Amino acid sequence: MTVPIAELPSAGLAPARTFVNASILFTVAAVALQICYPLVHESTRDRLTAAVVVTFAMAAALHAAGCIGVARGLTVVAISVGIGFVAEVVGVRSGIPFGSYRYADSLGPRLAGVPIIVGLAWAMMAWPAAVVARRLAPDAGSARWSSAPGPSRHGTSSSIHRWSPRATGPGGNPLRIFRVCRPYR
């Protein structure tokens, strides 16, 4: 038997505040997991990376749900996962817009050559980027779209991405990183 949410006993907090508070806990957990990254053996790092991505994506989803409502928040997260995943598929197959790269086999199940978890990585950054954009430019209106920066320095240093020689600069860092945050009125 399922109990409708409306019938659950209240914890004394407004639902929106509860979501935001939960997002803070997930953010703290993601930071703690990230701190562990250099402390664990290399074979554990891919699993830890996945845990960080899932935890931080959950924090973003909870915060979005608390700020703009559950349906709209989850819609924003789903759209960012979809756009990010498609951008990665295009990137892996064509080299546009990030340069030529591929993902390590250790990141779990793939779809079209891209680990499924990569879409969540975009979601974990899209909502926070939109929040920061609104704080920095409150008169610019809502963020039209905002994307994660694509393959990250963290991913490069941990062999999650394998860049082609023509796509990298000194130290193996990508020369091209795609960042977008365009407000609309």
N, C-alpha and C positions, 0 to 999 in steps of 0.2 A: 504494500500500500504506500502511495506517495502522499505527502502532505504539501498542499500548495504553500508557496512562500508566504503568502499573506496570512496564513494561519500559524506560522512559526512564532514562538514567543520572542518578543523584542529584547535585545541586549541593552536597551537604553540609549543606543546611538542611532542617528538617522542612517538609513541605508547608504547614502552617498558617502557620509563620513566613514562608515565601516569599510567601504571599498578602498577609500583613500588610505585609511590606516593600515589595511591589509597590504596595500601596494608598498607602503613604507617598509613593512616587515620583509616582503619579498625583495625589495631593493637592498636592504641590509644583508639579506642572505646572499644575494648575487655578488655584492661587494666582498663578503667573507669568502665566497667560493673563488672569486678572482684573486684574492690575496693568497690563497692556497696554490695557485697555478705554478709559481716558480718553485714551490716546495715539494711538488710531487714528481714521481718518476715519469719519464717521457711517455711511457706506455699508458699512463693514466690520464695524460693531458687531454686527449680527445674526448674521453668521457666527461672530464671536468668541464671542458669547453661546452659540450652539449648541455650539461647541467646549468652552467652560467646562462646560456642562451635561453633555455626554457624558463629558468627562474626570473630572469630580467624581462622576458616577454610577458610572463604572468604579471609581474609588477606593472608593466605598461598597460596591459589589458584591464587590470583592476583599477588603476588610476583613471584610465579613460572612462570606464564604467561609472566611477564615482563622480567624475566631472561633467560628463555629458549624457549620462544614463546608460543603462546596461545595453539596450539594443543598439543605440548609436555608437557606443564605445566599442562593442564587439564588431560592429560593422566596419569601423575605422581600422581596427586591428586586422580583420579579415582582408580588407582591401589592401592594406600595406603588405601583408603576407603575399597576396596574389601578385601585386605589382613588383615587389621585390623578387619573388621567385621567377617571374617571367623575365625580368631584367637580367637575372643571373643565368637563366637558360640562354638568352640571346648573347650574353657576354661570353659564356663558355663556348658556344658554338661559333660565334663570329669575331670575338675580340672587341666588339663595340658594346659599351662605351669604355670599358675598363682596361683594355689591352688583352693580350693572349694569356690565358691561365686555365688551370683545371684544379679540381678539388681532390684532396687525398681520399683514398678508399676507406679510411677509418672513421668517417663522419656519419656512418649509418646508411640506411636505405636511400636510394636515389630515384629521381624521376627526371628523365631527359638529361642525364649526366650531372645533375645537381643534387646534392644531399637535401632531403626534405627539410631538415632543420634550418637550412639557410634562409628560407622564407620567414621563419621565426626571428632570425637575426635582424631582418629588416624591420619587423614589427617591434622588436625591443628598442629600436632607435627612432622609428617614425613618430610615435606619440611623444616621447620626450623632446624630439626636435621641434615638433609643432608647439609644444608648451613653451619652450625657450624662445621660439620665434615670436609668439604672442607676447611674451614678457618684454622682449627687446624692442618690438615694434607694435605696441598696442593700438596705434592709430591706423595700422595697415590692414586691419580686418583679420579674418581667420586665415590660417595658412591654407593655400590652395592645394599644395601637395608638398611633401617633404620626404626625402629619402635618406636611408642610411648611406654611408659613404662607400658602399660596395666592399670589395675585399679589403680587409683591415691590416694594419701594421702587425697587430697581434697575430692574425692568421698567417701572415708572411713569416714571422719569426718562429712560428711553431710548426711549420711545414704543412699547414692545412691547405694552403694554396701553393701551387707550383707554377711560377711565372716563367714565361718564355724569356730568353735572353734579350730580345728586342723590346720587351715591355718593362724592363727594370732599369733602375739607375744604380748608383753606388749602394752597396750593402743589400742589394736585392729588393729595394723598396719600389713599389710601383710609381711610375712617373705620372700616370694619369689616375686621378681619383675623381669620381663623379659626385658632386654634392649639389643639391637643389633645395631651395626653400623660397618659393615665389608666393608672396601674398596676393590676394585679390581684393577688390573693393565691391 
